[in-house]
Amino acid sequence: QYAFYQAKLCIDQGYVIHTMSVGSSADGALMEAIALSSGGVWVHAPGGATIDDIRDQLLDAFGRIAAAVPPARLSHE
């Protein structure tokens, strides 16, 4: 609950959170919930995955994350 609470504070300030869960004992449901509630990308690398599988998942995820990054803009703050 604490992790989701902290994520919600960030989400309320407009942050997008991308998450990753690695291994069979990772809390994938929590990581997925945090990413989806913020409009982010969740990457899951299950236990027993090969290095090649994980690499492919990461390349796909980073591609989706990069595609979602808004263009730079000037600010006078």
Secondary structure, 3 states (H helix, E strand, C coil): CHHHHHHHHHHHCCCCCCEEEECCCCCHHHHHHHHHHHCCCEEEECCCCCHHHHHHHHHHHHHHHHHHCCCCCCCCC
